[in-house]
Each structure stands twice: as C-alpha cells, then as structure tokens.
C-alpha cells in the first residue's frame, strides 16, 4: 500500500530510504518485464512552488510513480499537518545508496546532464566506491530547451538499455523531459536528480550532518552560491509559506470535528464499484479504506467514491485518493469522486487537486459517462 501525503497539490511518499530502495528495485524488475518506465521525483520546496504556477509540472508530479521528500520544508510541513513523515529521502542521499544497491543486484546506471565533465567524474567516483557497478553511459548535453536537445541522445540511451536513468537537468526541465520521452526510452526507472552529480563530484559541498538535521542545509547552500540562489530562496519561502499556511488552516480546522470513518460495502453496477465514506478519513483510519478500495480495483479498474456524507479529509487521505486514482488509470480505468461536499471542494481547489480528480454531482452521472446505468445488473460484492 502506497502511503502518500499531499502538500500544496504535490503527493509525497512517506517512506524510509530502505523502503525507497526496495520500491525502486521492484520497479526495475517490473520495467525489465514490461518495458514500462517508472518516473521518480525528489521533491523539494522549489518543485512545489514551481508546480503552483505550472499545471503541466503539477500533473507530472501527481502521476509520478514515487516522489520522495528531498527538502526539510516538506518534512516540517507534514509535521504541522499532523502527518509526520518516516524519513527524508534526498536525491543526494538516494543516488549513492541506489548505486550501492545497483552494484549488488547487477543493475546498470546511465548518467545524463550536468556541466561537461561533471557527470563523468561522478560516475567515476561511484565506480570507485562500488567496483561491480555497471555504468551504461554518460552524456552531458548543452544547456538548451527541451525541444532543442539532440534527439540522438534518446537513441543512445535506448541502445544502452540501462536499468536506471539519472537526469540532472534541474526542475522542471528534467521532469518534463522524462515524461516526454519515457515511452520511447523504456528505461525501468528514470529519476530527476537536479544538482546531485555536482555534490558527488565535489563541485558543490554538502552541508554538515548537524545542519541537515536542524533543517538549515538550504542556508549552507546559499552561502556557497548566494548570487544564484538568493532570489530563488526568497521566492520559494514566500510562496511556500503563504500557500502552506492556507492548507494548514483548512486541514487543521477539521480536527475539531468529532467524526469517525465508516465505509459501505462495495456495490457493483455493471463494471463499476461504488464505495461510500461517512465521517472523516485521516491518518488514523485511512488504511482500512485503502485496503477495501484496492480489493475493489482487483475486480475492476472502475471505481466511484461517494463523499456525500464525508466530513473531513486530511493530507494523508488526499494522498490515498491520488494513489488510488493513479492505480485505476494505470489499469485502464478511472476513479471518480461524487457528491463532494462544498468544504471538501474548497480544500481540493486550495491544494490544486480539483483538476486532477474526475468529480461528478451524483452516482448516476458518473456511471453514465462511460456506460448506461442498468440497475438490473447491480449486486453487492461479497
């Protein structure tokens, strides 16, 4: 079961480094069998702020197969929302750990991006640390727009057949490039890693552990590159703080509601299963609902969630609905929300999920989008 929480419309996986590596290993095995690319994002406050103004980026992050919490603002934000995260999984920590796992399992890695010579130096250092590591290739193309990147690079990567592609173009360029060419590349795992190659190569120094623990790594980076970063940090802190404050107020307000979750038995009409939620869905009770919904999706990829009597959804509940929606869509189906109360509609709009979900006024309308309602075929699920 994928545990997500939503921060300003961006779902973030709540997992440890070990769990992240296990999931990536599973993605590689699946990708080798199916040719499917799994897109991974290492999300920080800059990603979130960029997504507020960029619907294309926001959708990519909402549909990502895994999104780790790279920045401390996300970890601190989760705590303030009452859904503390298990760990912070940064790109700078994930790539070296993944290289070690790749060397153990025989997975190959391709490094793409960064300035000339930096990716090659990073690859050399990773191989020095792990002699069994397979480097499928290294390319550092010129820093141009996505449309201007030499398309021969795509053929080079496809021919190299890496298990893991690390793309260091910076956000949002790397996320959009991966999304645009994922189907053609057929690399099992593609990860946008930003400035991670620079850190591995020693071009950019990592903050001491104590600064990382207290959440001041951003200050250490600012001291190294003040002219490049000060405007970005002011922008990020301003936008993130303002919009997060609004989300915090909207979601913490629900704590005053003394309501509990109850879900109906699933009802199947034609090929669609209908589940209803009554009361509040939050970090304390969402697991049972997700288990029920996942069981339903094993029978059909078409799922309707009736929220008519739902009182409150916290950040984890919103994340569970995002994960279930992606699950249904990946299986060729859909998840539809119906009879959404006005308070929850406002929350969905506030966190930029109103355009992600398929929302309908009632069950009949939601079912009739794809197939006519035929009550005679209705039956309770066992």
Secondary structure, DSSP 4 states (H G I P E B T S, - for coil): ---EEEETTEEEE---HHHHHHHHHHHHHHHHHH---EEEEEE-HHHHHHHHH-HHHHHHHHT-SEEEE-SHHHHHHHHHTT---S----HHHHHHHHHHHHHHHT-EEEEEESSTTHHHHHHHHHHHH-TT-EEEEEE---S--GGGS-THHHHHHHHHT-SEEEEES-TTHHHHHHHHHHHHH--SEEEE-TTHHHHHHTSSPPPPHHHHHTT-HHHHHHHHSHHHHHHHHHHHHHHHHHHHHHHHHHHHGGGG-----EEPPPEEETTEEEEEEEEEE-TTTHHHHHHHHHHHHHH-SEEEEEEEEEEEE-HHHHHHHHHHHHHHHHTT-EEEEES--HHHHHHHHHTT-TTTSEEESSHHHHHHTTS---GGG-EE--
